[in-house]
Amino acid sequence: MAHIIENLNGRRNIKLNTEDILNIVREYQNITTGSYTYSEIREKLEKFELFLPEE
C-alpha cells in the first residue's frame, strides 16, 4: 500500500511497494490494450484516473 512521506522542504513523496507497482503496470496494460501509437495510448490514459490508497 502506498505510503506518503513528509520531508523537511514541505514536499511529499509517495513510497510504493512491489504490489503497488505491479498493479499500476497491470492497469496500464489493461487500459492500453489494442493501442499501437503513442497518441492512442495517451488519449486512453487521459480519460483514466488512478488512485493509490494511503497507508
N, C-alpha and C positions, 0 to 999 in steps of 0.2 A: 504494500500500500504506500502511496506517495507520502513523503514527509516534508513539510515546509520548515526550512532552517532560516532563522533570522541571522543577520550579520551586523557588524558594527556600523556599516555605511547606510543602513536603512533599506537595503535591498534584500529580497527574499530569494532563496534558492530552493528548488524542489528536488529532493533526492528520490530517485526511482530505484526500485529493486528489479531483479531479473523478470519477475512475473509482470510488473508494470510495462516494461519494455516489450516483452513478447505480446502482451495484449494490444499495445499500440500498433505493433507491426501487423498483427492479425487483423485488426480493424482496417488498417491501410490497405492490406491485400484484399479484403472483402469489398471495400468501397471502390477500389480502382480496377477490379476485375473487368476485363474487356476493353480497357483503355490502352491505347497504343502510343499516344503522343503526350508530350509534356502539357500541352494546353488542355487536352481532355482530362488528364489526371488533376490538374489544377482546378478545373471547372467543377469536378466532382467534390474535391476536398473543400472548396469554398462553401459548399452547401452543408457540410458536415461539422458538428460540434462534438468535441471530445472533452469529457470531464474526468479528472482524476480525483478519487476520494482522498481526503486528508487524513493522515494517521492520527 
